[in-house]
Amino acid sequence: MAQRKRNLAKRVGHRSSAGPVGQGIGAPLHSVETVGEPPTVAHDPSSVWGRRRVLLLNSTYEPLTALPMRRAIVMLLCGKADVVHDDPNGPIIHSAMRTVAVPSVIRLRSYVRVPYRARVPMTRAALMHRDRFRCAYCGSKADTVDHVVPRSRGGEHTWENCVACCSTCNHRKADRLLSELGWALRRAPMPPKGQHWRLLSTVKELDPAWVRYLGEGAA
């Protein structure tokens, strides 16, 4: 028992002698402040840490991905990226030694080669962006995805057979073909092309500052 107490005392003494946390660039980020909101603990999963994204560009200004806020800040502090667009209304990060305003767009200092992939993977987010969040049948605001040729009738889950759709048209169409309803598509569904569509397939809402880097499909 005496030996166990001595070992415990050594461990506690080792921890307490480590000094205060949060010195220099490697210091942990303690809190986040947003305009008009109280400070938020950084590890709170429901905080802005889990929602906020920062657009990462290659050194050639190609869009690469939407980074979590924490990762973007670390890249800036480590000198791997530079700020392209500040966000005056964005969150402010506080650590023990410094304060950093979270930007909306950052750019790598060194070029990263991205493997070429001919076909963009289809996701709900990318499909909604392709169809500009409008129903392919009536043009109203879309809130779901429809298979032009229903899957129950042999339709495939592909760019060419999927369209953004409103709930009303989706329910009216059900598992019928367009020829049976006398309907027509507003435009032929096609797979999008371009590196920026890989990013659009992962995000639902776009920061307005991103649009100039994402091409025509983001408009």
C-alpha positions in Angstrom: 0.0 0.0 0.0 2.8 2.4 0.9 4.5 1.7 -2.5 1.3 2.5 -4.4 0.9 5.8 -2.5 4.5 6.8 -3.4 3.9 5.9 -7.1 0.7 8.0 -7.1 2.5 10.9 -5.6 5.2 10.8 -8.3 2.6 10.8 -11.0 0.8 13.8 -9.6 4.0 15.6 -9.0 5.0 15.0 -12.7 1.7 16.5 -14.0 1.8 19.6 -11.8 5.4 20.4 -12.8 4.6 20.5 -16.4 3.7 24.2 -16.2 0.7 26.1 -17.6 -0.8 25.0 -20.9 -0.8 27.4 -23.9 2.6 28.9 -24.7 3.6 30.0 -28.2 2.2 28.9 -31.6 1.5 25.4 -30.3 -0.8 26.6 -27.6 -4.3 25.2 -27.6 -7.2 27.4 -28.8 -9.3 28.0 -25.7 -12.4 29.8 -26.9 -14.3 31.2 -29.8 -16.2 34.5 -29.9 -18.7 35.4 -32.6 -20.3 38.8 -33.2 -23.1 39.3 -30.7 -22.6 35.9 -29.0 -20.8 35.0 -25.7 -17.5 33.0 -25.7 -17.9 29.3 -26.5 -15.7 26.6 -25.2 -13.7 25.2 -28.0 -14.4 21.5 -27.4 -18.2 21.9 -27.3 -19.4 19.8 -30.2 -22.4 22.0 -30.8 -20.3 25.2 -31.0 -19.2 27.0 -34.1 -16.1 24.8 -34.1 -18.2 22.0 -35.6 -20.1 24.1 -38.1 -17.7 26.7 -39.5 -15.8 25.9 -42.7 -12.9 27.8 -44.4 -12.2 27.4 -48.1 -8.7 26.1 -48.9 -7.2 27.1 -52.2 -4.1 25.6 -53.9 -1.2 28.0 -54.5 -2.6 28.3 -58.0 -6.0 29.4 -56.5 -7.8 26.2 -57.4 -10.4 25.2 -54.8 -9.3 22.1 -52.9 -11.6 21.6 -49.9 -13.6 23.2 -47.1 -11.6 22.9 -43.9 -12.9 22.7 -40.4 -12.2 26.0 -38.6 -9.6 24.6 -36.2 -7.6 23.0 -39.1 -7.5 26.3 -41.0 -6.2 28.2 -38.0 -3.5 25.6 -37.4 -2.3 25.9 -41.0 -2.1 29.7 -40.7 -0.2 29.6 -37.5 2.2 27.0 -38.8 2.9 29.1 -41.9 1.5 26.6 -44.4 -1.2 29.0 -45.7 -2.0 32.7 -46.1 -5.3 34.5 -45.7 -7.0 35.4 -49.0 -10.3 36.8 -47.6 -10.9 38.1 -44.1 -14.3 37.8 -42.6 -15.0 40.9 -40.5 -18.2 39.3 -39.1 -16.5 35.9 -38.5 -15.5 34.2 -35.2 -12.4 35.2 -33.3 -10.1 32.6 -31.8 -8.4 33.2 -28.4 -5.4 31.3 -27.1 -3.1 32.0 -24.2 -0.8 34.1 -26.3 -2.7 35.5 -29.3 -6.0 36.3 -30.9 -6.8 35.2 -34.5 -9.8 36.3 -36.7 -11.1 33.3 -38.7 -10.9 34.1 -42.4 -13.3 32.8 -45.1 -10.7 31.8 -47.6 -7.0 30.7 -47.2 -4.4 29.7 -49.8 -1.5 27.2 -49.6 2.0 28.6 -49.9 3.2 25.4 -51.7 1.5 23.7 -54.6 -0.2 20.4 -54.0 -0.7 18.1 -56.9 -4.3 16.8 -57.0 -5.0 13.4 -58.8 -7.2 13.9 -61.8 -10.6 12.2 -61.6 -12.8 12.3 -64.6 -16.2 11.8 -63.0 -17.5 13.8 -60.0 -19.1 11.6 -57.3 -22.8 12.3 -57.0 -24.0 13.6 -53.6 -27.2 15.3 -52.6 -25.3 18.6 -51.9 -23.6 18.6 -55.4 -26.9 17.7 -57.2 -28.7 20.5 -55.5 -26.0 22.9 -56.5 -26.0 21.6 -60.1 -29.8 22.2 -60.3 -29.5 25.5 -58.4 -31.9 24.3 -55.7 -34.8 24.4 -58.2 -37.3 21.7 -59.0 -36.5 20.1 -62.4 -40.2 19.9 -63.1 -41.9 23.0 -61.9 -39.0 25.4 -61.1 -40.0 26.0 -57.5 -37.6 25.6 -54.6 -36.3 22.0 -54.4 -36.1 20.1 -51.1 -35.6 16.5 -52.2 -34.1 14.3 -55.0 -36.1 12.4 -57.6 -35.2 9.6 -60.0 -36.5 10.6 -63.4 -36.9 6.9 -64.3 -38.0 5.4 -60.9 -35.7 2.8 -59.4 -38.6 0.5 -59.2 -38.8 0.6 -63.0 -35.1 0.2 -63.6 -33.8 3.7 -63.2 -30.2 4.1 -61.9 -28.9 6.4 -59.2 -26.7 8.5 -61.6 -26.2 12.1 -62.5 -28.2 11.5 -65.7 -31.2 10.1 -63.9 -31.4 12.2 -60.7 -32.7 15.7 -60.4 -33.6 18.2 -57.6 -37.3 18.2 -56.9 -39.9 19.8 -54.7 -42.0 17.6 -52.4 -45.2 18.4 -54.3 -43.9 17.1 -57.6 -42.1 14.2 -56.0 -45.4 13.0 -54.4 -47.4 13.6 -57.6 -44.9 11.8 -59.8 -44.4 8.8 -57.4 -43.2 5.8 -59.5 -44.5 6.9 -62.8 -42.6 7.9 -66.0 -42.7 11.4 -67.3 -44.4 10.2 -70.5 -47.3 8.8 -68.4 -47.8 12.2 -66.7 -47.2 14.4 -69.8 -44.3 16.1 -68.0 -41.0 17.3 -69.3 -37.7 18.2 -67.7 -36.7 21.9 -67.7 -33.2 20.8 -68.8 -31.5 17.5 -69.4 -29.6 16.3 -66.3 -25.9 15.9 -67.0 -22.8 15.2 -64.8 -21.0 18.4 -63.8 -17.3 18.9 -64.7 -14.6 20.7 -62.9 -12.4 20.4 -59.8 -14.7 22.7 -57.8 -17.6 20.2 -58.0 -15.7 17.9 -55.7 -15.9 20.6 -53.1 -19.5 21.4 -53.8 -20.3 17.7 -53.2 -19.3 18.1 -49.6 -20.9 21.4 -48.5 -24.6 22.5 -48.3 -24.2 26.3 -47.8 -21.6 28.4 -49.5 -19.9 31.5 -48.1 -20.4 34.3 -50.6 -16.7 35.0 -50.6 -16.1 31.5 -52.0 -18.2 31.9 -55.2 -15.5 33.6 -57.3 -13.3 30.5 -56.8 -15.8 27.8 -57.5 -16.8 28.6 -61.1 -20.1 28.8 -62.8 -21.6 25.8 -60.9 -21.6 27.7 -57.6 -23.5 30.7 -58.8 
